Amino acid sequence: QLTERIGRTPLLRLARVPAQLGVGPEVQILAKAEWFNPGGSVKDRAALRIVEDARRDGRLRPGMTLLDATSGNTGIAYAMIGAAWGFPVTLVVPASIGEERRRILLAYGANLIFSDPYEGTDGAIRLARQLAAREPDRYFYADQYSNPSNWLAHYDTTGVEILEQTGGEVTHLVAGLGTTGTMMGTGRRLKDANPDVVLIGVQPDDAFHGLEGLKHLPTAMVPAIYDPTLIDRLEL
């Protein structure tokens, strides 16, 4: 099964980076190589958990279409899983989405609906909500920004893997903030193991940043799964 290849990604030591940053050899900087996932990103984890949970509890039933808003990577994961498991996928994406991602989504068989490019992912979310409300029996609205399965995927996999791969010696976690699922789930797992772990969230410094998948939280729709009290520091 293609989905069995999701997760268990390598943790790579960035040997040259500490010296480039002017810190001593006692500092180890590690990167989780999420591009090893079959869909090419960390979003495979959340998409798989969202689909599994929805099929298990009956929210995604035979004949229904998975619907969600995405800037690209989660959509690729949904489309890949839908192609593998045989359910249709409709994605609302900003019209500014890159041509490469657009081609990948179409190759997996996803139906694309384009939202106002100037409204970014927030515009895509609003349009997806309208579609879901209009035809609730047709769509399973995955709602990655509000769905606890998003962060639970990382609590049960990403965080566990990091603890195992570091022997529990991890001291800091740095992650970009988009849906915030990676930080919320991984961060909670690391904090449960060691409350002294420092969680650092990274976001763009401007609303019109052009970085697909990341949010400038002060000016964007804040994901419902986001808990700002969990994070120790926010960096731009």
C-alpha positions as CSV (number, residue, x, y, z in Angstrom):
1,Q,0.0,0.0,0.0
2,L,1.2,3.4,-1.0
3,T,0.0,4.9,2.3
4,E,2.2,2.5,4.3
5,R,5.1,4.5,3.0
6,I,4.0,7.6,4.9
7,G,6.0,8.5,8.0
8,R,9.2,7.0,9.5
9,T,11.3,9.6,7.7
10,P,15.0,10.1,8.4
11,L,16.3,12.7,10.8
12,L,19.3,14.3,9.2
13,R,22.2,16.0,11.0
14,L,23.0,19.4,9.3
15,A,26.7,19.2,10.0
16,R,27.8,22.5,8.5
17,V,25.0,24.7,9.7
18,P,26.0,25.3,13.3
19,A,29.4,26.8,12.2
20,Q,27.6,28.9,9.6
21,L,25.5,30.3,12.4
22,G,28.4,30.9,14.6
23,V,27.6,28.4,17.3
24,G,29.8,25.7,18.7
25,P,30.0,22.0,17.9
26,E,28.1,21.1,21.0
27,V,24.9,22.3,19.1
28,Q,23.4,19.8,16.8
29,I,20.8,20.9,14.2
30,L,18.6,18.1,12.8
31,A,16.1,18.2,9.9
32,K,13.2,15.8,9.5
33,A,13.4,14.7,5.9
34,E,9.7,14.8,5.2
35,W,10.2,14.8,1.4
36,F,10.7,11.0,1.8
37,N,6.9,10.7,2.1
38,P,5.3,9.5,-1.1
39,G,3.5,12.8,-1.6
40,G,6.7,14.7,-1.0
41,S,5.9,16.6,2.2
42,V,4.9,16.4,5.8
43,K,1.3,17.0,4.8
44,D,1.0,13.3,3.9
45,R,0.8,12.5,7.6
46,A,-2.2,14.8,8.4
47,A,-4.1,13.9,5.2
48,L,-3.8,10.2,5.9
49,R,-5.0,10.6,9.5
50,I,-7.9,12.9,8.4
51,V,-9.1,10.4,5.8
52,E,-8.6,7.3,8.1
53,D,-10.6,8.9,11.0
54,A,-13.4,10.1,8.6
55,R,-13.8,6.7,7.1
56,R,-13.8,5.1,10.5
57,D,-16.5,7.2,12.0
58,G,-18.6,7.5,8.8
59,R,-18.1,11.1,7.8
60,L,-16.5,10.0,4.6
61,R,-18.8,7.4,3.1
62,P,-18.8,5.6,-0.3
63,G,-20.0,7.9,-3.0
64,M,-18.9,11.1,-1.2
65,T,-16.3,13.5,-2.3
66,L,-13.5,14.7,-0.1
67,L,-13.5,18.5,-0.2
68,D,-10.9,20.9,1.4
69,A,-9.1,24.2,0.9
70,T,-5.3,23.9,0.3
71,S,-2.3,25.8,-0.9
72,G,-0.9,22.6,-2.5
73,N,0.8,20.1,-0.4
74,T,-2.1,18.8,1.7
75,G,-4.1,18.7,-1.6
76,I,-1.4,16.6,-3.2
77,A,-1.6,14.2,-0.3
78,Y,-5.5,14.0,-0.4
79,A,-5.4,13.5,-4.2
80,M,-2.7,10.8,-3.9
81,I,-4.7,8.9,-1.2
82,G,-7.9,9.4,-3.1
83,A,-6.4,7.8,-6.2
84,A,-5.0,4.9,-4.2
85,W,-8.2,4.2,-2.2
86,G,-10.8,5.1,-4.9
87,F,-12.7,8.2,-3.7
88,P,-13.0,11.5,-5.6
89,V,-11.2,14.6,-4.3
90,T,-12.2,18.3,-4.9
91,L,-9.8,21.0,-3.8
92,V,-10.3,24.7,-3.5
93,V,-7.0,26.4,-4.3
94,P,-5.9,30.0,-4.8
95,A,-5.7,30.7,-8.5
96,S,-2.1,31.8,-7.9
97,I,-1.0,28.2,-7.1
98,G,2.2,27.2,-8.8
99,E,2.0,25.4,-12.2
100,E,3.9,22.4,-10.9
101,R,1.5,21.7,-8.0
102,R,-1.4,22.2,-10.3
103,R,-0.1,19.6,-12.7
104,I,0.5,17.1,-9.9
105,L,-3.0,17.6,-8.5
106,L,-4.5,17.0,-11.9
107,A,-2.3,14.0,-12.6
108,Y,-3.7,12.4,-9.4
109,G,-7.2,13.1,-10.7
110,A,-8.3,15.9,-8.3
111,N,-11.0,18.3,-9.3
112,L,-9.7,21.9,-8.8
113,I,-11.8,24.9,-8.0
114,F,-9.9,28.2,-8.0
115,S,-10.5,31.0,-5.5
116,D,-9.4,34.6,-5.6
117,P,-5.6,34.7,-5.7
118,Y,-5.5,37.9,-3.7
119,E,-7.3,36.3,-0.8
120,G,-4.8,33.5,-0.4
121,T,-5.7,30.4,1.5
122,D,-8.3,32.4,3.5
123,G,-10.3,32.9,0.4
124,A,-10.0,29.2,-0.4
125,I,-11.3,28.3,3.0
126,R,-14.3,30.6,2.7
127,L,-15.2,29.1,-0.7
128,A,-14.8,25.5,0.5
129,R,-17.1,26.2,3.5
130,Q,-19.7,27.6,1.2
131,L,-19.6,24.5,-1.1
132,A,-19.7,22.2,1.9
133,A,-22.7,24.0,3.4
134,R,-24.5,24.0,0.0
135,E,-24.2,20.2,-0.5
136,P,-23.5,18.5,2.8
137,D,-24.5,15.0,1.5
138,R,-22.1,15.2,-1.4
139,Y,-19.0,16.4,0.4
140,F,-16.9,15.3,3.3
141,Y,-15.4,18.7,4.2
142,A,-12.0,17.7,5.7
143,D,-11.3,21.2,7.1
144,Q,-7.6,20.7,7.8
145,Y,-7.4,24.0,9.6
146,S,-10.0,23.0,12.3
147,N,-9.7,19.2,12.2
148,P,-8.0,17.7,15.3
149,S,-6.9,14.7,13.2
150,N,-4.4,17.1,11.7
151,W,-2.4,17.7,14.9
152,L,-3.1,14.2,16.2
153,A,-1.3,12.7,13.2
154,H,1.9,14.5,14.4
155,Y,1.3,13.7,18.0
156,D,1.1,10.0,17.2
157,T,3.9,9.9,14.5
158,T,6.2,12.8,14.0
159,G,6.7,13.6,17.7
160,V,7.2,9.9,18.5
161,E,9.7,9.5,15.7
162,I,11.7,12.5,16.8
163,L,11.9,11.3,20.4
164,E,13.0,7.9,19.2
165,Q,15.6,9.2,16.8
166,T,17.2,11.6,19.3
167,G,17.0,9.3,22.2
168,G,14.7,11.8,23.9
169,E,17.5,14.4,23.9
170,V,15.8,17.0,21.7
171,T,15.8,20.5,23.3
172,H,14.1,22.7,20.7
173,L,11.6,22.3,17.9
174,V,11.4,24.8,15.0
175,A,8.4,24.6,12.6
176,G,6.7,26.9,10.1
177,L,3.1,27.8,10.9
178,G,0.4,27.2,8.3
179,T,-2.4,24.9,9.5
180,T,-0.2,24.7,12.6
181,G,-0.8,21.0,12.8
182,T,2.8,20.0,12.7
183,M,3.7,22.3,15.6
184,M,0.7,21.6,17.7
185,G,0.9,17.8,17.4
186,T,4.7,17.4,17.5
187,G,5.1,20.1,20.1
188,R,2.6,18.5,22.4
189,R,4.2,15.1,22.2
190,L,7.7,16.6,22.9
191,K,6.4,18.7,25.8
192,D,4.7,15.6,27.3
193,A,8.0,13.9,27.2
194,N,10.0,16.9,28.5
195,P,8.2,20.1,29.5
196,D,11.5,22.0,29.0
197,V,11.5,21.5,25.2
198,V,11.4,24.9,23.6
199,L,8.9,25.3,20.7
200,I,9.6,28.0,18.2
201,G,7.0,28.8,15.6
202,V,8.1,30.6,12.4
203,Q,5.8,32.7,10.3
204,P,6.2,35.2,7.3
205,D,6.8,38.8,8.3
206,D,4.2,40.2,6.0
207,A,0.6,39.4,4.9
208,F,1.7,39.4,1.2
209,H,4.6,37.0,1.6
210,G,3.9,34.6,-1.3
211,L,5.1,31.6,0.7
212,E,2.6,28.8,-0.1
213,G,1.5,26.9,2.9
214,L,2.5,29.4,5.6
215,K,0.3,32.0,7.3
216,H,1.0,35.5,8.7
217,L,-1.2,34.9,11.7
218,P,-1.8,38.5,12.7
219,T,-3.6,39.2,9.4
220,A,-4.9,35.7,8.5
221,M,-7.8,33.5,9.6
222,V,-6.3,31.7,12.6
223,P,-6.7,27.9,12.4
224,A,-9.0,26.5,15.1
225,I,-6.5,23.9,16.0
226,Y,-3.9,26.6,16.9
227,D,-3.1,27.0,20.6
228,P,-0.7,30.0,21.0
229,T,-0.1,29.1,24.7
230,L,1.8,26.0,23.6
231,I,4.5,27.9,21.7
232,D,7.4,29.4,23.6
233,R,8.6,31.8,20.8
234,L,7.3,33.2,17.6
235,E,9.8,34.3,14.9
236,L,9.3,36.1,11.7
